[in-house]
Every structure is written in C-alpha cells, then in structure tokens.
Amino acid sequence: MKRLLWSIGGCLLLTLVLVAAPGCEGITSPPASTGTGDVISSQETGIWVSGTGEVAVTPNIAVLQVGVEAQEATVAEAQAAMSAAMEEVMASLTSNGVGQEDVQTQYFTISQRTRWSDISDEEIVVGYRVTNLVIANIRDIASVGSIIDDVVTAGGDLIRVNDLSFTVEDPSDYYDEARELATADALEKARKLAEQTGVELGDPTYVSESAYMPSIYSGMVYGLGEMAIPAPTIVTPTSPGQVNITLTVEIAYAIK
C-alpha cells in the first residue's frame, strides 16, 4: 500500500514540474511525442527570454484640457453665457499661436440642476448647467504657463482647466531605439542561458513586443464653486520633465 502511495505521489510531482516549466523564462522541455507520432510545435520548445529597452525623452507638446461651465435659470441663459465665455477662451488660444487644427471639442453637455423640496415633497428643477470642454495641443512648450494664464483670464469665473499633460508628438524614432535595446537585452540573456546550460543557441522561432509611453500630468484644476481656485496673477510655472518610452520583446530561440 505504501509503495502504491509513493508511486502516485511521484507521478503527481512529475506532472506538476512539467506543467510549471513552460511558464518560466529559460530552457523548455524537448518536443514531446504524441500518440500519432507527431511532435508539438517548435514554438513550445527552446530558450524563451524577454528583453526591455527604455529611452528617456523630453516632451515636445503639451495637452491642455480647458473649457467653460455656466449655470443659469434657463437653458437659453446658460448656453448664452457659456458661448460668450467660450468664444473668449478660443480667441485667447488663437492669439497665443494655437492653431484650429490643434483644438478639438472633447465634452459638451446640458444638464438640470435640481433640489429636493420639503414643501412639495418632490425634486424640483432650479436651473441648468452647460459645459463645453476642448483639448488644445500646445506646441510651444516654453509658453504653456502664460497661455494658461491668458485662457483663465479670458474665461473669467466660468473657466475650467481640468488637466495638463506633456507627451511626445511622434515617438516612432524613440520606439525604434527602445526596440534595438530590448532585442539586444533578450539576445544577451539567451546567450548566457545557452552557455550556462551547455547548449547551442539557434535561430529565433517566435518574437513579440509591447510598448508603453506614459504622459506626464500636472494635476492642475481650475473651476467654480467650493473647489474654485482664483485666477493666477503671475505666470503659472510648468515643467515638462521627461517621458520614459519602454518597449518589451519576448523571443524564443531554437536549440541546435
């Protein structure tokens, strides 16, 4: 009976090891024979490695989310107030060199403002809110602070500055550089594994990649109500910092 238990336990352990092995980076098991005499795909065997390449880049474009929000007793009044303020905001962006092709409407909504009436025991409409937000791409990084100040002044008490981020307009060249670094990193790992295990490295049988480029956010918000922030009286300081473009490759090499 004990021998039977040991035999079953040994089989379970062997099965666990074989199942876990393909999930690890390194050398996988050789092709297994199927019942029909075929072998499994060569992509399931060999040396699997991942490589990472990272390039630090200074952003060359600022993305500003700005707009206006008006609250009035009627929709017409709220929309009129919003339109007048938005025209001033757009004129400010244009006068600061932001082209029409770099401004896009992101959000527009008209909503009711309600409150609960204890007298009538129901919710009643007390006004309307109209919000219009646009995204402006600012290409003159050095002028971002002064552009924000002019926009805030133009929009007055109806202004909304929801977000400011910095990014790279065309990162393709930087992706190429990061890809070269990632591929070299993967090849170096594969060579070391082959050397340390006494096998000869073959040609790649599988290659995949994934890339990531985060934006840098300032976190600034101007608005109305209890969370309102007064318009600045000096130039708003901004700093684009750096963006790290990261690319990862996964490569499987055959074993000769």
ROMAR-179759 format. One record per residue: residue number from 1; x negated, y, z negated of N, C-alpha, C in turn. Coordinates in nm, 2 decimals, padded with zeros to 4 digits, always signed. Layout:
BEGIN
   k     nX     nY     nZ    caX    caY    caZ     cX     cY     cZ
 NUM      X      Y      Z      X      Y      Z      X      Y      Z
...
***
This chain:
BEGIN
   k     nX     nY     nZ    caX    caY    caZ     cX     cY     cZ
   1 -00.08 -00.12 +00.00 +00.00 +00.00 +00.00 -00.09 +00.13 +00.00
   2 -00.19 +00.12 -00.09 -00.28 +00.24 -00.09 -00.35 +00.26 +00.04
   3 -00.39 +00.15 +00.11 -00.46 +00.17 +00.24 -00.36 +00.23 +00.34
   4 -00.24 +00.19 +00.33 -00.14 +00.25 +00.42 -00.12 +00.40 +00.40
   5 -00.12 +00.44 +00.27 -00.10 +00.58 +00.24 -00.22 +00.66 +00.29
   6 -00.34 +00.60 +00.27 -00.47 +00.67 +00.31 -00.47 +00.68 +00.47
   7 -00.42 +00.58 +00.53 -00.42 +00.59 +00.68 -00.32 +00.69 +00.73
   8 -00.20 +00.70 +00.67 -00.11 +00.81 +00.71 -00.16 +00.94 +00.68
   9 -00.23 +00.96 +00.56 -00.28 +01.09 +00.52 -00.39 +01.13 +00.62
  10 -00.48 +01.04 +00.66 -00.58 +01.07 +00.75 -00.53 +01.11 +00.89
  11 -00.42 +01.05 +00.93 -00.36 +01.09 +01.06 -00.30 +01.23 +01.05
  12 -00.24 +01.26 +00.94 -00.18 +01.39 +00.92 -00.29 +01.50 +00.93
  13 -00.40 +01.47 +00.86 -00.51 +01.57 +00.85 -00.57 +01.59 +00.99
  14 -00.59 +01.48 +01.07 -00.64 +01.49 +01.20 -00.55 +01.57 +01.29
  15 -00.42 +01.55 +01.28 -00.32 +01.62 +01.36 -00.33 +01.77 +01.32
  16 -00.34 +01.81 +01.20 -00.34 +01.94 +01.15 -00.46 +02.01 +01.21
  17 -00.58 +01.95 +01.21 -00.70 +02.01 +01.26 -00.69 +02.03 +01.41
  18 -00.64 +01.94 +01.49 -00.62 +01.95 +01.63 -00.53 +02.06 +01.67
  19 -00.42 +02.08 +01.59 -00.32 +02.19 +01.62 -00.38 +02.32 +01.58
  20 -00.45 +02.33 +01.48 -00.50 +02.46 +01.43 -00.62 +02.51 +01.52
  21 -00.69 +02.42 +01.58 -00.81 +02.46 +01.66 -00.79 +02.56 +01.77
  22 -00.69 +02.54 +01.86 -00.67 +02.64 +01.97 -00.65 +02.78 +01.93
  23 -00.60 +02.81 +01.80 -00.57 +02.94 +01.76 -00.70 +03.02 +01.72
  24 -00.81 +02.96 +01.71 -00.93 +03.02 +01.66 -01.02 +03.06 +01.78
  25 -01.10 +03.17 +01.76 -01.19 +03.21 +01.86 -01.31 +03.12 +01.86
  26 -01.35 +03.07 +01.98 -01.47 +02.98 +01.98 -01.45 +02.87 +02.08
  27 -01.51 +02.75 +02.05 -01.50 +02.64 +02.15 -01.38 +02.56 +02.12
  28 -01.30 +02.53 +02.22 -01.18 +02.45 +02.20 -01.22 +02.30 +02.23
  29 -01.13 +02.21 +02.21 -01.15 +02.07 +02.23 -01.15 +02.04 +02.38
  30 -01.22 +01.93 +02.42 -01.22 +01.90 +02.57 -01.09 +01.86 +02.62
  31 -01.07 +01.85 +02.75 -00.94 +01.82 +02.81 -00.89 +01.68 +02.75
  32 -00.76 +01.68 +02.71 -00.71 +01.56 +02.66 -00.63 +01.48 +02.77
  33 -00.64 +01.35 +02.77 -00.58 +01.27 +02.87 -00.43 +01.26 +02.84
  34 -00.35 +01.27 +02.95 -00.21 +01.25 +02.94 -00.18 +01.10 +02.97
  35 -00.05 +01.07 +02.95 -00.01 +00.93 +02.98 -00.02 +00.89 +03.13
  36 -00.02 +01.00 +03.22 -00.02 +00.97 +03.36 -00.16 +00.97 +03.42
  37 -00.26 +01.00 +03.33 -00.40 +01.00 +03.39 -00.44 +01.14 +03.42
  38 -00.35 +01.24 +03.42 -00.39 +01.38 +03.44 -00.45 +01.44 +03.32
  39 -00.51 +01.56 +03.34 -00.57 +01.63 +03.22 -00.50 +01.76 +03.21
  40 -00.51 +01.82 +03.09 -00.44 +01.95 +03.07 -00.52 +02.06 +03.14
  41 -00.46 +02.18 +03.16 -00.52 +02.29 +03.23 -00.65 +02.33 +03.17
  42 -00.75 +02.37 +03.26 -00.88 +02.41 +03.21 -00.87 +02.53 +03.13
  43 -00.76 +02.61 +03.13 -00.75 +02.73 +03.05 -00.73 +02.69 +02.90
  44 -00.70 +02.57 +02.87 -00.68 +02.53 +02.74 -00.81 +02.48 +02.68
  45 -00.92 +02.48 +02.75 -01.05 +02.43 +02.70 -01.15 +02.54 +02.73
  46 -01.27 +02.52 +02.67 -01.38 +02.61 +02.69 -01.40 +02.70 +02.57
  47 -01.47 +02.82 +02.60 -01.50 +02.91 +02.49 -01.41 +03.04 +02.51
  48 -01.33 +03.06 +02.41 -01.24 +03.18 +02.41 -01.30 +03.29 +02.32
  49 -01.31 +03.41 +02.37 -01.36 +03.52 +02.30 -01.28 +03.65 +02.33
  50 -01.28 +03.74 +02.23 -01.22 +03.87 +02.26 -01.33 +03.98 +02.24
  51 -01.32 +04.08 +02.32 -01.42 +04.19 +02.31 -01.35 +04.33 +02.30
  52 -01.41 +04.42 +02.23 -01.34 +04.55 +02.21 -01.44 +04.66 +02.26
  53 -01.38 +04.76 +02.33 -01.46 +04.88 +02.37 -01.38 +05.00 +02.33
  54 -01.45 +05.10 +02.27 -01.39 +05.22 +02.22 -01.47 +05.34 +02.27
  55 -01.40 +05.44 +02.32 -01.46 +05.56 +02.37 -01.39 +05.68 +02.30
  56 -01.47 +05.77 +02.24 -01.42 +05.89 +02.18 -01.41 +06.01 +02.28
  57 -01.29 +06.07 +02.29 -01.26 +06.17 +02.40 -01.20 +06.29 +02.33
  58 -01.25 +06.41 +02.38 -01.19 +06.53 +02.33 -01.06 +06.56 +02.42
  59 -00.95 +06.58 +02.36 -00.82 +06.60 +02.43 -00.83 +06.73 +02.52
  60 -00.76 +06.73 +02.63 -00.77 +06.84 +02.72 -00.63 +06.90 +02.75
  61 -00.53 +06.85 +02.67 -00.39 +06.90 +02.69 -00.32 +06.89 +02.55
  62 -00.24 +07.00 +02.52 -00.16 +07.00 +02.40 -00.01 +06.98 +02.44
  63 +00.06 +06.90 +02.37 +00.20 +06.87 +02.40 +00.29 +06.94 +02.28
  64 +00.36 +07.04 +02.32 +00.44 +07.12 +02.22 +00.59 +07.09 +02.24
  65 +00.65 +07.05 +02.13 +00.80 +07.03 +02.13 +00.86 +07.15 +02.07
  66 +00.93 +07.23 +02.14 +00.98 +07.36 +02.09 +01.12 +07.39 +02.15
  67 +01.20 +07.46 +02.08 +01.34 +07.49 +02.12 +01.41 +07.58 +02.03
  68 +01.54 +07.59 +02.04 +01.62 +07.68 +01.96 +01.74 +07.60 +01.91
  69 +01.80 +07.64 +01.80 +01.92 +07.58 +01.75 +02.01 +07.70 +01.69
  70 +02.13 +07.70 +01.74 +02.22 +07.81 +01.69 +02.35 +07.75 +01.63
  71 +02.40 +07.81 +01.53 +02.52 +07.77 +01.46 +02.62 +07.89 +01.45
  72 +02.74 +07.87 +01.51 +02.84 +07.97 +01.51 +02.98 +07.91 +01.49
  73 +03.08 +08.00 +01.48 +03.21 +07.95 +01.45 +03.27 +07.88 +01.57
  74 +03.23 +07.92 +01.69 +03.29 +07.85 +01.81 +03.17 +07.80 +01.90
  75 +03.21 +07.71 +01.99 +03.11 +07.65 +02.08 +03.05 +07.76 +02.17
  76 +03.14 +07.84 +02.22 +03.10 +07.95 +02.31 +03.00 +08.04 +02.24
  77 +03.03 +08.08 +02.12 +02.94 +08.17 +02.05 +02.80 +08.11 +02.02
  78 +02.81 +07.98 +01.98 +02.68 +07.91 +01.95 +02.60 +07.89 +02.08
  79 +02.67 +07.86 +02.19 +02.59 +07.84 +02.32 +02.54 +07.97 +02.37
  80 +02.61 +08.07 +02.35 +02.56 +08.20 +02.40 +02.43 +08.25 +02.32
  81 +02.44 +08.23 +02.19 +02.32 +08.26 +02.10 +02.20 +08.17 +02.14
  82 +02.23 +08.04 +02.16 +02.12 +07.95 +02.20 +02.06 +07.99 +02.33
  83 +02.14 +08.02 +02.43 +02.09 +08.05 +02.56 +02.01 +08.18 +02.56
  84 +02.05 +08.28 +02.49 +01.98 +08.41 +02.48 +01.84 +08.38 +02.42
  85 +01.84 +08.31 +02.31 +01.71 +08.28 +02.24 +01.62 +08.19 +02.33
  86 +01.68 +08.09 +02.40 +01.60 +08.00 +02.48 +01.54 +08.07 +02.60
  87 +01.61 +08.17 +02.65 +01.55 +08.25 +02.76 +01.43 +08.32 +02.72
  88 +01.43 +08.37 +02.59 +01.31 +08.44 +02.54 +01.20 +08.35 +02.52
  89 +01.23 +08.23 +02.47 +01.12 +08.13 +02.45 +01.06 +08.09 +02.58
  90 +01.14 +08.06 +02.68 +01.09 +08.02 +02.81 +01.01 +08.13 +02.88
  91 +01.05 +08.26 +02.86 +00.98 +08.37 +02.91 +00.84 +08.38 +02.84
  92 +00.84 +08.35 +02.71 +00.71 +08.35 +02.63 +00.62 +08.25 +02.69
  93 +00.67 +08.13 +02.71 +00.58 +08.02 +02.76 +00.52 +08.06 +02.90
  94 +00.61 +08.12 +02.99 +00.57 +08.16 +03.12 +00.46 +08.27 +03.11
  95 +00.48 +08.37 +03.03 +00.39 +08.48 +03.02 +00.25 +08.43 +02.96
  96 +00.25 +08.32 +02.90 +00.13 +08.26 +02.84 +00.06 +08.16 +02.93
  97 +00.11 +08.15 +03.06 +00.05 +08.07 +03.16 +00.09 +07.92 +03.16
  98 +00.20 +07.89 +03.09 +00.26 +07.76 +03.10 +00.35 +07.75 +03.22
  99 +00.32 +07.67 +03.32 +00.40 +07.66 +03.44 +00.53 +07.59 +03.42
 100 +00.63 +07.61 +03.51 +00.76 +07.55 +03.51 +00.75 +07.40 +03.52
 101 +00.65 +07.35 +03.59 +00.63 +07.21 +03.61 +00.58 +07.14 +03.48
 102 +00.53 +07.22 +03.39 +00.48 +07.17 +03.26 +00.58 +07.18 +03.15
 103 +00.71 +07.22 +03.18 +00.81 +07.23 +03.08 +00.93 +07.14 +03.12
 104 +00.97 +07.05 +03.03 +01.08 +06.96 +03.06 +01.18 +06.95 +02.94
 105 +01.31 +06.96 +02.97 +01.41 +06.95 +02.86 +01.41 +06.81 +02.80
 106 +01.39 +06.80 +02.67 +01.39 +06.67 +02.61 +01.52 +06.64 +02.53
 107 +01.59 +06.74 +02.48 +01.70 +06.72 +02.40 +01.80 +06.84 +02.41
 108 +01.93 +06.81 +02.43 +02.03 +06.91 +02.43 +02.16 +06.85 +02.37
 109 +02.22 +06.92 +02.27 +02.34 +06.86 +02.21 +02.42 +06.97 +02.15
 110 +02.55 +06.94 +02.15 +02.65 +07.03 +02.08 +02.73 +06.94 +01.98
 111 +02.72 +06.99 +01.86 +02.79 +06.91 +01.75 +02.87 +06.99 +01.66
 112 +02.97 +06.93 +01.59 +03.05 +07.00 +01.50 +02.99 +07.01 +01.36
 113 +03.02 +07.12 +01.29 +02.98 +07.14 +01.15 +03.10 +07.13 +01.07
 114 +03.11 +07.03 +00.98 +03.23 +07.01 +00.90 +03.20 +07.01 +00.75
 115 +03.31 +07.02 +00.68 +03.30 +07.01 +00.53 +03.43 +06.96 +00.48
 116 +03.43 +06.90 +00.36 +03.55 +06.84 +00.30 +03.63 +06.95 +00.23
 117 +03.76 +06.95 +00.25 +03.85 +07.05 +00.19 +03.92 +06.98 +00.08
 118 +03.90 +07.02 -00.04 +03.98 +06.97 -00.16 +04.13 +07.01 -00.15
 119 +04.15 +07.12 -00.09 +04.29 +07.17 -00.08 +04.38 +07.08 +00.01
 120 +04.32 +07.06 +00.13 +04.40 +06.97 +00.23 +04.36 +06.83 +00.22
 121 +04.26 +06.80 +00.14 +04.21 +06.66 +00.12 +04.18 +06.60 +00.26
 122 +04.10 +06.67 +00.34 +04.05 +06.62 +00.47 +03.93 +06.70 +00.51
 123 +03.86 +06.64 +00.61 +03.74 +06.71 +00.66 +03.79 +06.81 +00.77
 124 +03.73 +06.93 +00.75 +03.77 +07.04 +00.85 +03.65 +07.09 +00.92
 125 +03.67 +07.14 +01.04 +03.56 +07.19 +01.12 +03.53 +07.34 +01.08
 126 +03.41 +07.37 +01.05 +03.37 +07.51 +01.00 +03.28 +07.58 +01.10
 127 +03.24 +07.51 +01.21 +03.15 +07.57 +01.31 +03.09 +07.47 +01.40
 128 +03.01 +07.52 +01.49 +02.94 +07.43 +01.59 +02.79 +07.46 +01.60
 129 +02.72 +07.36 +01.63 +02.57 +07.37 +01.64 +02.53 +07.33 +01.78
 130 +02.45 +07.42 +01.84 +02.40 +07.39 +01.97 +02.24 +07.38 +01.96
 131 +02.19 +07.27 +02.01 +02.04 +07.26 +02.00 +01.98 +07.23 +02.14
 132 +01.88 +07.30 +02.17 +01.81 +07.28 +02.30 +01.66 +07.27 +02.28
 133 +01.60 +07.15 +02.30 +01.45 +07.14 +02.28 +01.39 +07.10 +02.41
 134 +01.27 +07.16 +02.43 +01.19 +07.12 +02.55 +01.05 +07.08 +02.51
 135 +00.98 +07.01 +02.60 +00.84 +06.97 +02.58 +00.76 +07.05 +02.68
 136 +00.66 +07.12 +02.62 +00.57 +07.20 +02.70 +00.43 +07.15 +02.70
 137 +00.37 +07.13 +02.81 +00.23 +07.08 +02.82 +00.14 +07.21 +02.84
 138 +00.06 +07.23 +02.74 -00.03 +07.34 +02.73 -00.17 +07.30 +02.77
 139 -00.22 +07.35 +02.89 -00.35 +07.31 +02.94 -00.47 +07.39 +02.89
 140 -00.44 +07.51 +02.84 -00.54 +07.60 +02.78 -00.55 +07.57 +02.63
 141 -00.63 +07.47 +02.59 -00.63 +07.43 +02.45 -00.67 +07.54 +02.36
 142 -00.76 +07.63 +02.40 -00.80 +07.74 +02.31 -00.69 +07.84 +02.28
 143 -00.58 +07.84 +02.36 -00.48 +07.94 +02.34 -00.35 +07.88 +02.27
 144 -00.36 +07.75 +02.23 -00.25 +07.69 +02.17 -00.19 +07.77 +02.05
 145 -00.28 +07.81 +01.96 -00.23 +07.88 +01.84 -00.16 +08.01 +01.87
 146 -00.21 +08.09 +01.96 -00.15 +08.22 +02.00 -00.02 +08.19 +02.08
 147 -00.01 +08.09 +02.16 +00.11 +08.05 +02.23 +00.22 +08.02 +02.13
 148 +00.19 +07.94 +02.03 +00.29 +07.90 +01.93 +00.34 +08.03 +01.86
 149 +00.25 +08.12 +01.83 +00.29 +08.24 +01.76 +00.39 +08.32 +01.84
 150 +00.35 +08.34 +01.97 +00.44 +08.41 +02.06 +00.58 +08.35 +02.08
 151 +00.58 +08.21 +02.09 +00.70 +08.14 +02.10 +00.79 +08.16 +01.98
 152 +00.73 +08.15 +01.86 +00.80 +08.16 +01.73 +00.86 +08.30 +01.72
 153 +00.79 +08.40 +01.76 +00.84 +08.54 +01.76 +00.95 +08.56 +01.86
 154 +00.94 +08.50 +01.98 +01.04 +08.51 +02.08 +01.17 +08.44 +02.04
 155 +01.16 +08.33 +01.98 +01.28 +08.26 +01.93 +01.35 +08.31 +01.81
 156 +01.28 +08.39 +01.73 +01.34 +08.45 +01.61 +01.38 +08.35 +01.51
 157 +01.49 +08.38 +01.45 +01.54 +08.29 +01.34 +01.60 +08.16 +01.40
 158 +01.62 +08.15 +01.53 +01.68 +08.03 +01.59 +01.57 +07.93 +01.64
 159 +01.44 +07.96 +01.62 +01.33 +07.88 +01.67 +01.32 +07.74 +01.60
 160 +01.28 +07.65 +01.68 +01.25 +07.51 +01.63 +01.12 +07.47 +01.70
 161 +01.02 +07.45 +01.61 +00.89 +07.39 +01.66 +00.88 +07.25 +01.59
 162 +00.92 +07.15 +01.66 +00.93 +07.02 +01.59 +00.80 +06.94 +01.59
 163 +00.71 +06.96 +01.69 +00.59 +06.87 +01.70 +00.49 +06.94 +01.79
 164 +00.36 +06.91 +01.75 +00.25 +06.95 +01.83 +00.15 +06.83 +01.83
 165 +00.11 +06.78 +01.95 +00.01 +06.67 +01.96 -00.09 +06.70 +02.07
 166 -00.20 +06.63 +02.06 -00.31 +06.65 +02.16 -00.33 +06.52 +02.23
 167 -00.36 +06.52 +02.36 -00.38 +06.40 +02.43 -00.47 +06.42 +02.55
 168 -00.50 +06.32 +02.62 -00.58 +06.33 +02.74 -00.49 +06.31 +02.86
 169 -00.50 +06.41 +02.96 -00.41 +06.40 +03.07 -00.43 +06.28 +03.16
 170 -00.56 +06.26 +03.20 -00.59 +06.15 +03.29 -00.70 +06.06 +03.22
 171 -00.66 +05.96 +03.15 -00.76 +05.88 +03.08 -00.82 +05.76 +03.16
 172 -00.79 +05.75 +03.29 -00.84 +05.64 +03.37 -00.99 +05.61 +03.36
 173 -01.07 +05.72 +03.38 -01.21 +05.71 +03.37 -01.26 +05.65 +03.24
 174 -01.19 +05.70 +03.13 -01.23 +05.65 +03.00 -01.19 +05.51 +02.97
 175 -01.08 +05.47 +03.04 -01.04 +05.33 +03.03 -01.14 +05.24 +03.10
 176 -01.19 +05.29 +03.21 -01.30 +05.21 +03.28 -01.42 +05.19 +03.19
 177 -01.46 +05.30 +03.13 -01.58 +05.29 +03.04 -01.55 +05.20 +02.92
 178 -01.43 +05.21 +02.86 -01.40 +05.12 +02.75 -01.39 +04.97 +02.79
 179 -01.34 +04.95 +02.92 -01.33 +04.81 +02.97 -01.47 +04.75 +02.99
 180 -01.57 +04.83 +03.04 -01.70 +04.78 +03.05 -01.76 +04.74 +02.92
 181 -01.74 +04.83 +02.82 -01.79 +04.80 +02.68 -01.72 +04.67 +02.62
 182 -01.59 +04.66 +02.65 -01.52 +04.54 +02.59 -01.56 +04.41 +02.66
 183 -01.58 +04.42 +02.79 -01.63 +04.30 +02.87 -01.77 +04.25 +02.82
 184 -01.86 +04.35 +02.81 -01.99 +04.32 +02.76 -01.99 +04.26 +02.62
 185 -01.90 +04.31 +02.54 -01.89 +04.26 +02.40 -01.84 +04.12 +02.40
 186 -01.74 +04.09 +02.48 -01.69 +03.95 +02.49 -01.80 +03.85 +02.55
 187 -01.87 +03.90 +02.65 -01.97 +03.81 +02.71 -02.09 +03.78 +02.61
 188 -02.12 +03.88 +02.53 -02.23 +03.86 +02.43 -02.18 +03.76 +02.32
 189 -02.06 +03.77 +02.28 -02.01 +03.67 +02.19 -02.00 +03.53 +02.24
 190 -01.96 +03.52 +02.37 -01.96 +03.39 +02.43 -02.10 +03.33 +02.45
 191 -02.19 +03.41 +02.48 -02.33 +03.36 +02.50 -02.39 +03.31 +02.36
 192 -02.36 +03.38 +02.26 -02.40 +03.34 +02.13 -02.34 +03.21 +02.08
 193 -02.21 +03.20 +02.11 -02.14 +03.07 +02.07 -02.20 +02.95 +02.15
 194 -02.22 +02.97 +02.28 -02.28 +02.87 +02.36 -02.42 +02.83 +02.32
 195 -02.50 +02.93 +02.28 -02.63 +02.90 +02.23 -02.63 +02.83 +02.10
 196 -02.55 +02.87 +02.01 -02.55 +02.81 +01.88 -02.48 +02.67 +01.87
 197 -02.41 +02.64 +01.97 -02.34 +02.51 +01.98 -02.41 +02.41 +02.08
 198 -02.51 +02.46 +02.15 -02.58 +02.38 +02.24 -02.51 +02.34 +02.37
 199 -02.42 +02.43 +02.42 -02.36 +02.41 +02.54 -02.40 +02.51 +02.64
 200 -02.36 +02.49 +02.77 -02.40 +02.59 +02.88 -02.27 +02.66 +02.92
 201 -02.28 +02.79 +02.92 -02.17 +02.88 +02.95 -02.14 +02.88 +03.10
 202 -02.01 +02.85 +03.13 -01.97 +02.85 +03.27 -01.90 +02.98 +03.31
 203 -01.82 +02.98 +03.42 -01.75 +03.10 +03.47 -01.63 +03.13 +03.39
 204 -01.58 +03.25 +03.39 -01.45 +03.28 +03.33 -01.34 +03.21 +03.40
 205 -01.24 +03.16 +03.32 -01.12 +03.09 +03.37 -01.00 +03.17 +03.33
 206 -01.01 +03.27 +03.25 -00.89 +03.34 +03.21 -00.94 +03.48 +03.16
 207 -00.87 +03.59 +03.20 -00.90 +03.72 +03.15 -00.77 +03.80 +03.13
 208 -00.76 +03.87 +03.02 -00.65 +03.96 +02.99 -00.70 +04.08 +02.91
 209 -00.63 +04.19 +02.92 -00.67 +04.31 +02.85 -00.55 +04.39 +02.79
 210 -00.57 +04.47 +02.69 -00.47 +04.56 +02.63 -00.54 +04.68 +02.59
 211 -00.47 +04.80 +02.61 -00.54 +04.93 +02.58 -00.45 +05.01 +02.49
 212 -00.51 +05.10 +02.42 -00.44 +05.19 +02.32 -00.50 +05.32 +02.32
 213 -00.42 +05.43 +02.33 -00.47 +05.56 +02.31 -00.37 +05.64 +02.23
 214 -00.40 +05.67 +02.10 -00.30 +05.74 +02.02 -00.31 +05.89 +02.05
 215 -00.20 +05.96 +02.02 -00.20 +06.10 +02.02 -00.24 +06.16 +01.88
 216 -00.29 +06.28 +01.88 -00.32 +06.34 +01.75 -00.21 +06.44 +01.72
 217 -00.15 +06.42 +01.61 -00.03 +06.50 +01.57 -00.07 +06.61 +01.46
 218 -00.02 +06.73 +01.48 -00.05 +06.83 +01.38 +00.05 +06.83 +01.26
 219 +00.17 +06.78 +01.29 +00.27 +06.77 +01.18 +00.34 +06.90 +01.15
 220 +00.32 +07.01 +01.23 +00.38 +07.13 +01.20 +00.53 +07.13 +01.24
 221 +00.61 +07.20 +01.16 +00.75 +07.21 +01.19 +00.80 +07.35 +01.14
 222 +00.86 +07.42 +01.23 +00.93 +07.55 +01.20 +01.08 +07.53 +01.22
 223 +01.16 +07.59 +01.13 +01.30 +07.57 +01.15 +01.38 +07.66 +01.07
 224 +01.52 +07.63 +01.06 +01.61 +07.71 +00.98 +01.65 +07.64 +00.85
 225 +01.73 +07.71 +00.78 +01.79 +07.65 +00.66 +01.69 +07.65 +00.54
 226 +01.72 +07.55 +00.45 +01.63 +07.54 +00.33 +01.49 +07.51 +00.36
 227 +01.47 +07.44 +00.47 +01.33 +07.39 +00.51 +01.26 +07.50 +00.60
 228 +01.32 +07.62 +00.61 +01.27 +07.71 +00.71 +01.13 +07.76 +00.66
 229 +01.05 +07.79 +00.76 +00.91 +07.84 +00.74 +00.91 +07.98 +00.82
 230 +00.87 +08.08 +00.75 +00.87 +08.21 +00.82 +00.77 +08.22 +00.93
 231 +00.80 +08.30 +01.04 +00.71 +08.31 +01.15 +00.57 +08.36 +01.10
 232 +00.46 +08.30 +01.16 +00.33 +08.34 +01.11 +00.30 +08.48 +01.15
 233 +00.22 +08.55 +01.07 +00.17 +08.69 +01.10 +00.03 +08.69 +01.16
 234 -00.04 +08.57 +01.15 -00.17 +08.56 +01.21 -00.17 +08.45 +01.31
 235 -00.28 +08.43 +01.38 -00.29 +08.32 +01.48 -00.29 +08.19 +01.41
 236 -00.20 +08.10 +01.45 -00.19 +07.97 +01.39 -00.31 +07.89 +01.43
 237 -00.39 +07.84 +01.33 -00.51 +07.76 +01.36 -00.47 +07.62 +01.41
 238 -00.53 +07.58 +01.51 -00.51 +07.44 +01.57 -00.65 +07.38 +01.60
 239 -00.66 +07.25 +01.59 -00.78 +07.18 +01.63 -00.75 +07.05 +01.70
 240 -00.79 +07.03 +01.82 -00.76 +06.91 +01.90 -00.83 +06.79 +01.85
 241 -00.94 +06.80 +01.78 -01.02 +06.69 +01.73 -01.06 +06.59 +01.84
 242 -01.05 +06.46 +01.82 -01.09 +06.36 +01.92 -00.99 +06.25 +01.92
 243 -00.97 +06.19 +02.04 -00.89 +06.07 +02.06 -00.97 +05.95 +02.09
 244 -00.95 +05.84 +02.02 -01.03 +05.72 +02.04 -00.95 +05.63 +02.14
 245 -01.00 +05.61 +02.26 -00.94 +05.52 +02.35 -01.00 +05.38 +02.33
 246 -00.91 +05.28 +02.30 -00.95 +05.15 +02.26 -00.90 +05.05 +02.36
 247 -00.98 +04.96 +02.41 -00.94 +04.86 +02.51 -01.00 +04.72 +02.46
 248 -00.91 +04.62 +02.46 -00.95 +04.49 +02.42 -00.93 +04.39 +02.53
 249 -01.03 +04.30 +02.55 -01.02 +04.20 +02.65 -01.03 +04.06 +02.58
 250 -00.95 +03.96 +02.64 -00.97 +03.83 +02.60 -01.01 +03.74 +02.72
 251 -01.12 +03.67 +02.70 -01.18 +03.60 +02.81 -01.20 +03.45 +02.77
 252 -01.17 +03.36 +02.86 -01.20 +03.22 +02.84 -01.31 +03.18 +02.94
 253 -01.42 +03.12 +02.88 -01.53 +03.08 +02.97 -01.53 +02.92 +02.97
 254 -01.56 +02.87 +03.09 -01.57 +02.72 +03.10 -01.70 +02.68 +03.04
 255 -01.70 +02.55 +03.00 -01.83 +02.49 +02.95 -01.88 +02.39 +03.06
 256 -02.00 +02.42 +03.11 -02.06 +02.33 +03.21 -02.10 +02.20 +03.16
***
